[in-house]
Amino acid sequence: MKENQLLLNLAPVNMADQHNDVAVKKHIAYFLHNLRMMPAAYTETETNRMTLAFFSLGSLSLLGKLEETVSLKDRTDWIEWIYAQQVHPDSQNPSASQHLCGFKGSPWAGHVFDPLATSTKSDPMDGASIPNTYTALANLLLLGDDLARVNKRAIIATLKSLQEDDGSFAPTYGSTERDVRFIFCACVISHILDDWSGIDVEKAVGFIRKSQSYEPAMGQTPGEEAHGKCLYCKADQPALTLMGKVNEGIIDKQGLIRWCLDRQTTGFHGRPNKDADTCYCFWIGGALENLNAFELVNTDNLRSFLMSTQTSRGGFGKDAESPPDVLHSYMGLATLSLMKESGLSEIDAALNIPIAGVHQLRKIHAQS
């Protein structure tokens, strides 16, 4: 995904010299605009529209304004749209669809809109993906849904079929991608659905251990350079704590914390000798939060950096020179939430879901 092609066609305006507050009203307008009609620059990411929606819904939730600014009708309509992206087992050919179930990112292939469907015609080119299943479930929780129409058994069966012998996961049927981000997504899905039978825990932990480098941090796969977003996915509580494998999964916790702290200049960067970037403020900050070490962050410098990436039109860019996009805008607010910014709601750093969604999940689990 080319980051510069995700950006709005707007000149960035650095707000650092204008004020030092979170521009709540402008951010609300920015995210509502993106929920209702995304700029043309996002066209190439259509297959991940579900995840792009999460960045906007999650941001409005962090701002504490989701229910206030989005009508009940819109919330209901969006829930129906999400369920229409669910891939069920094919009742005519169940074995052909065992790798395909979950949620797609959008109706890009032109399938019939049917949020009440219980069977989906098998199409290996139009199956669900692990990341979009994760964000679909998160979106449903944020919108207040009870997950009653989620085909949990089918999703867990697909997770099981997508795990490789080395413990990694493919994001979707037929993909050759393998890295720890999909382990993270699979773990959060399993937590939300309260069913871990789709993951071979020992193999997953083994893959995580093998991905830890000499630095000592973690790359996308064994033998690769350590990377900030991969570190978050592996230092994270669903991927290790919820599997009950923290001690086995992290080889050198203190070294890992030190590596994270070394990534801070003003903001955080994801690898040595790279510039600070808004998204890594959360990837690294969230990892430190999950490692119980966020208190070691220089939050004054971090906040100063984030305020420099906030734009006068709402949203955050990757840096002070970049226009806003929904990914970096969500990550900026999520980081400020970790810092207990006044007026922002809490985020569960382990699940990467705003607290309103977590409360909805707890209610569902309590009733099951």
CORQUIHU-V190325 format. One record per backbone hydrogen bond with DSSP energy under -1.0 kcal/mol. NH is the residue of the N-H (numbers start at 1). CO is the residue of the C=O. Records with the same first field share a line. If there is no record, write none. Layout:
NH = CO + CO
This chain:
5 = 2
6 = 3
8 = 324
10 = 8
15 = 310
18 = 15
19 = 15
24 = 22
27 = 23
28 = 24
29 = 25
30 = 26
31 = 27
32 = 28
33 = 29
34 = 30
35 = 31
36 = 32
37 = 33
42 = 39
43 = 40
45 = 42
46 = 43
48 = 45
49 = 46
50 = 105
52 = 48
53 = 49
54 = 50
55 = 51
56 = 52
57 = 53
58 = 54
59 = 55
60 = 56
61 = 57
62 = 58
63 = 59
64 = 61
65 = 60
69 = 65
70 = 66
75 = 71
76 = 72
77 = 73
78 = 74
79 = 75
80 = 76
81 = 77
82 = 78
83 = 79
84 = 80
85 = 82
86 = 83
87 = 102
96 = 93
97 = 94
100 = 97
102 = 87
104 = 85
110 = 107
117 = 114
126 = 123
128 = 100
129 = 103
130 = 171
133 = 129
134 = 130
135 = 131
136 = 132
137 = 133
138 = 134
139 = 135
140 = 136
141 = 137
142 = 138
143 = 139
144 = 141
145 = 140
150 = 147
152 = 150
155 = 151
156 = 152
157 = 153
158 = 154
159 = 155
160 = 156
161 = 157
162 = 158
164 = 168
167 = 164
170 = 162
175 = 172
180 = 220
182 = 179
184 = 180
185 = 181
186 = 182
187 = 183
188 = 184
189 = 185
190 = 186
191 = 187
192 = 188
193 = 189
195 = 190
199 = 196
201 = 199
204 = 200
205 = 201
206 = 202
207 = 203
208 = 204
209 = 205
210 = 206
211 = 207
212 = 209
213 = 217
219 = 211
224 = 221
227 = 218
228 = 270
231 = 227
232 = 228
233 = 229
234 = 230
235 = 231
240 = 236
242 = 237
244 = 241
245 = 240
249 = 245
250 = 246
256 = 252
257 = 253
258 = 254
259 = 255
260 = 256
261 = 257
262 = 258
263 = 260
264 = 261
265 = 267
269 = 263
274 = 271
277 = 268
278 = 318
281 = 277
283 = 279
284 = 280
285 = 281
286 = 282
287 = 283
288 = 284
289 = 285
290 = 286
291 = 287
292 = 289
293 = 288
296 = 293
297 = 294
299 = 297
302 = 298
303 = 299
304 = 300
305 = 301
306 = 302
307 = 303
308 = 304
311 = 315
314 = 311
317 = 309
322 = 319
325 = 316
329 = 325
330 = 326
331 = 327
332 = 328
333 = 329
334 = 330
335 = 331
336 = 332
337 = 333
338 = 334
339 = 335
340 = 337
341 = 336
344 = 341
345 = 62
348 = 353
349 = 347
352 = 348
353 = 348
355 = 346
357 = 354
358 = 354
359 = 355
360 = 356
361 = 357
362 = 358
363 = 359
364 = 360
365 = 361
366 = 362
367 = 363
